[in-house]
């Protein structure tokens, strides 16, 4: 849907064809990552076996592994990555700041307090805690994340929201909540603290179809809404006054974009915990590959999905012990961005 | 079609204020269709504030602004953008954006999800690039343009918007004299060829006089003088509005008023 839109609004420009190419390449990369992600694991499940299992003509064990473990995990990785990539592209564009991630809207830190509080306080009786792990944590994280974002938005409202004030407010609120999370961790018993720390690094282990559906619904609902803001996002890069002059209803536009970013991030964080750097790196990567001033939405989402699938695969299959996906994205993603920036600079110097 | 006798823009009993400071109270002003009007006044006289209010960038505390006889508030900002364009003082130049891309953003108000980019849009953009003389720069990165070229690109964006009314906030700031003249000649031919109603803010009084049908002198929270350049630029008005001691002579090149400040004897410092 967004791919079509990006391509259509882009077709009038030579640059548009490059964006379309990058989008298609990102889609192919994502499909390749999915095939690999499903195939690789304790049991080798190549594409042919996967198709047979999906048709119900494979052996029972393979079908069980595929449908219960492999597929929900890979699908969840795709959805989480797409949500974060799209949310990152939206946040960086509306704030005109490549450093701005959806985290500055307070969603992630709010969700973290909610999740850690559930683990630490709710996990006092561990029988309750284990059932909370299945359903309670995502729900609480969602509520806390959305409430925090609404609080940040409300605090920065002064006859309209200015992105600079929003970022500063978000940083302040995030700092407070991070402090609160640390306090909760210090109060916790060692097993709960370990469980909380595991959640805080962002992990896809133990993901089931229950975690997939909410993220899927959010992505399907939010994507067309975000896509409809695509051309307004492009115009808003010219400054507030000129955007209004060109017919962008700025306050409504900004509220829609922020709400989309918040809901997408909240959905992703609830499913997997905060997966670092995806929302930050993939939009930058997409913008640089497409050579555009602002990150293209579709390509950002697809690259986000590829990155999370690959990072999860590396985390669970490349090492003798399992590393949570959030650690892999941080370790792989950040240096890649640094490399891109330094390469970009040396190109500028030579040209 | 709107009655041609309806003024293009009208401020009715307008009160403009920032949080605590009132800039204008009960201001009335009418902008005739097809004219070039320039607001002049000392720094802080509220020229840009008034222009912003006419462009719905600043909501009035009281009173209203009428575009083609209809109040601006209550109209969708996109509907307004099809009839009125504004070039603000400091638009942001986006990175990695070609000049053609930049100019095509002027077509935004004419597009929607149901009405995507058409050949009409492309034609408007090419015409604007040609009219501003930057067609050969169209594929360059906008961020790499010189000040004068970039200002032409911004004017091309506003031209591509194809609105009957265009507001320009200090379009010549930071440009050298020959580029200032470039821009103002462009504005004048926009008015002559398309019949565009122009309202702008300028600092240079002699240039304002040369390129405008009408000058509105603002100061002390009101309109100090209003009329043709010869009618408005008198030593009395200059003293009142700018605390400037000057004589006004006919410009040898155009016959429009030229403001020549007197020079007092040097004071020791």
Interface residues (C-beta under 8 A of the other chain):
Chain A: X8 X9 X11 X12 X13 X14 X15 X96 X228 X231 X232 X234 X235 X237 X238 X239 X241 X242 X244 X245 X246 X247 X248 X249 X287 X291 X292 X293 X294
Chain B: X52 X55 X56 X57 X76 X77 X78 X79 X80 X81 X82 X85 X86 X87 X88 X90 X91 X92 X94 X95 X96 X97 X98 X100 X101 X102 X104 X105 X106 X108 X109 X111 X113 X116 X117 X121 X122 X139 X161
